[in-house]
């Protein structure tokens, strides 16, 4: 029973390690995609600030010809200010996710590209996905082996409570 308990304990620990590795890989991949996304958002926000700045200048220029009101100019300023604050937020989010990527990988995110899209499915249907999850998920496997460890420990305690016979 003690040998079985030790074997199950080792396998449970290995599955626990596999779970940590899987979660770390997921976290790195998620952060990588977040950095790529945040770069695109920052670029869009930057372009928006430039566009709204040109619109504000144009609005101010035609205000002198009495074609727009002070309210129109105030609205253009407001839109530009809002775009600048959205750009600042996008830059902050980008810095945050870049720092998270460095924390996870130990190196800065560089040469980033959109991940390739694939139409290939890892499983054919939901039933297969559930079956694979039940048989391959390291969290589930670690729990099953931890259950086995407990069963073997119980068997060991039961064995210790049995009567003993000694020959002299």
N, C-alpha and C positions, 0 to 999 in steps of 0.2 A: 504494500500500500504506500509506503514512504517513497519508493522508487517511482511509482506511478504519479504520486503527488508532485514529486520534483520534476518529472517530465512534463506534466501538464502545466506546472508553474513556469517552466522555461518557454513553452510554446505560447502561453498567455502573454508573457513579457515580450516575446518576439512580435506577436500580433499588436500589442500596445505600441511598440516601436514603429511598426508598419503604419499604424493609424497616425502617429505623430508625423511621419514622413509624408503621408498622403495629405494631411492638413497643411503642412508647411508648403508643399508644392502647390496646393490650391490657393493658398494665401499669396504666394509669389506670382502666380499666373493672374490672379485677380488684381493685384497691385500693378502689374505690368500693363494690363489692359486699361486700368484706371489712368495710368500716366499717359498712354496713347490717347485716350479719350480727352483727358484734360488739356493736352497739347492742342488738339483740334478745337476744343471749346475756347481756349485762350486765343487762338488765331482768329476764330470767328468774332470773338468779343473785340479784339484789336481792330479788325476791319470795320466793325460796327461803330467804334469810337471815331475812326477816321471819316467814315461816311457821314455820321451825325455832326462832326466838326465842320465838314464842308457845307452841310445843309445849314448849320448855324451861321456860318460866314455869309452864305448866299442870302439867308433871311435878313441878316443885319444890313447887307448891301442894298437890298431892295426896300428896306424900311425907309431909307433916305428918300426914296421916290414915292413914299406914301402908299405903297402897294400892300403892305402888311401892317398889322397893329403891334403895339407893345406886347399884347398878349401872345401873338404869334412868336415873337422873339423870346419871350419868357418860356413858352412851351418848347421851343427849339433848345434853349439852354437846359431846361429840365431833362429833356431826352438825352442830351449829351452827358449831363451829370449822372444820370441813371446808367448810361452805357459805361461810363468810367468806373462807377462802383461795381458793376457786373464784371468788368475786366479785372479789377483788383481782386474780387472774389475768385475769379477763375485762376488768376496767378497764385493766390494763396492755396487753393485746392491743389494746383499743380506742384507747388513746393512741398506741400504736406505728403502727397503721394510719392514724389521723388524721394523724400526723406524716408518714407516707409519702405520703399524699394531698397534703398541703401541699408536700412536696418535688417531687412530680411536676407539680402544677398551679399552684403559686404562690399558692393561696388555700385557706382552710379548707373542709372539707366541711360544708355546711349545707343545710338543706331536703332532707334525704335521703329518698328514697322507694324502695320495692322496684321494681326494673326490671320493666316489663311482660313477661309471659310471652307467647310467640308460638308458635303451632303451625305456622307457615309455615316450611318447610325451605328453606335457601339452595340446596340441590341435591336432585335427585330420588332419587339412589342413590349407592352407593359408587364405582361406575365413573366417574360424572360428577364426583364430588368429587376423585378421583385425577387425572382429566383436567384439571380446573380448577386443581388444585394444580400440576401440571406446566407449565401454560401461563401462569398468572397469579401464582405465588408470586415475590415480588421477590428472595428469596435465590437461587432457582433461575435466574431471569432474569439476575441480576447475575453469577452464575457462568458462564452461557452466554456472556454478552457479554465477560467476562474471558477466556474461552477464545478468542473471536474476536480479541480484542486480541493475545493471544499468537500466534495463527496469522498475523495481519497483520504482526507484528513479525518472525516467522520469514521470511515472504515478503520483507520488506524486506531482511533480512540476506542471503538467497539472491540477491536482485537486486544487492546490493553486490558479491557474489563473482563475478558473471558478467564475462566479458571486456568491456573497453571499447574502443570505436573512436572515434578523434577525427580530424577532418578539419582539415587545416591549409592 
